[in-house]
Amino acid sequence: CSIVVPEGNNPGKNEAMRGLGAEVIEVGKDFDEAKVHVEEVLAKTEGMRYVHSANEPMLIAGVGTMAWEIFEELPDPDVMLVPIG
């Protein structure tokens, strides 16, 4: 798995992604430039495609199953903390 992030991206996040086996490619000054690099360069040379975290049905469905699994194990939780961002 390869993940394209902007140069200067959070080093801790980059290390965590590498620790999970991802190739982290740092390019561009922001996420828009990183996205353009995927769409205009890596799509053509490596067959990669951009996966948007909020507009990818299978990704969203996978996140939804996590909540389902929590409720299967703990049907009536008092509190659920949900990270955003």
C-alpha positions as CSV (number, residue, x, y, z in Angstrom):
1,C,0.0,0.0,0.0
2,S,1.3,3.5,-0.9
3,I,0.1,6.7,0.8
4,V,0.8,10.1,-0.7
5,V,1.0,12.9,1.8
6,P,2.3,16.5,1.6
7,E,5.9,17.3,2.4
8,G,6.1,18.2,6.1
9,N,3.2,16.0,7.0
10,N,3.0,15.0,10.7
11,P,6.1,12.8,11.2
12,G,4.4,10.7,13.9
13,K,1.6,9.8,11.5
14,N,4.0,9.0,8.7
15,E,6.0,6.7,11.0
16,A,2.8,5.0,12.2
17,M,1.8,4.4,8.5
18,R,5.2,3.0,7.7
19,G,5.0,0.9,10.9
20,L,1.9,-0.7,9.4
21,G,3.7,-1.5,6.2
22,A,2.7,1.5,4.0
23,E,5.1,3.2,1.6
24,V,4.7,6.9,2.5
25,I,5.4,9.2,-0.5
26,E,5.8,12.9,0.5
27,V,5.1,15.3,-2.3
28,G,3.7,18.8,-2.6
29,K,3.1,21.6,-0.2
30,D,-0.5,20.6,0.7
31,F,-3.0,17.8,0.3
32,D,-4.3,19.3,-3.0
33,E,-0.8,19.1,-4.5
34,A,-0.4,15.5,-3.2
35,K,-3.8,14.6,-4.8
36,V,-2.8,16.1,-8.1
37,H,0.5,14.1,-8.0
38,V,-1.5,10.9,-7.6
39,E,-4.0,11.7,-10.3
40,E,-1.6,13.1,-12.9
41,V,1.6,11.2,-12.2
42,L,1.1,8.0,-10.2
43,A,-2.1,7.0,-11.9
44,K,-0.3,7.0,-15.2
45,T,3.0,5.5,-14.1
46,E,2.0,3.2,-11.3
47,G,-1.7,2.5,-11.9
48,M,-2.6,4.2,-8.6
49,R,-5.8,6.1,-7.8
50,Y,-6.8,8.7,-5.3
51,V,-9.0,7.4,-2.5
52,H,-10.9,10.2,-0.7
53,S,-11.5,9.4,3.0
54,A,-15.0,10.9,2.9
55,N,-16.2,9.9,-0.6
56,E,-15.3,6.3,-0.9
57,P,-18.3,4.0,-0.4
58,M,-16.4,0.9,0.5
59,L,-14.2,2.8,3.0
60,I,-17.2,4.4,4.6
61,A,-18.9,1.0,4.8
62,G,-15.9,-0.5,6.5
63,V,-15.8,2.2,9.1
64,G,-19.6,1.6,9.7
65,T,-19.0,-2.0,10.4
66,M,-16.7,-1.0,13.3
67,A,-19.6,0.6,15.1
68,W,-21.7,-2.5,14.4
69,E,-19.0,-4.7,16.0
70,I,-18.9,-2.5,19.0
71,F,-22.6,-2.7,19.5
72,E,-22.5,-6.5,19.1
73,E,-20.0,-6.8,21.9
74,L,-21.4,-4.0,24.1
75,P,-25.1,-3.4,23.2
76,D,-25.7,-0.5,25.6
77,P,-22.5,1.5,26.1
78,D,-22.6,4.5,28.4
79,V,-20.2,6.5,26.3
80,M,-18.6,6.3,22.9
81,L,-15.6,8.5,22.1
82,V,-15.3,9.1,18.3
83,P,-12.2,10.7,16.8
84,I,-12.9,13.3,14.1
85,G,-10.3,14.7,11.8
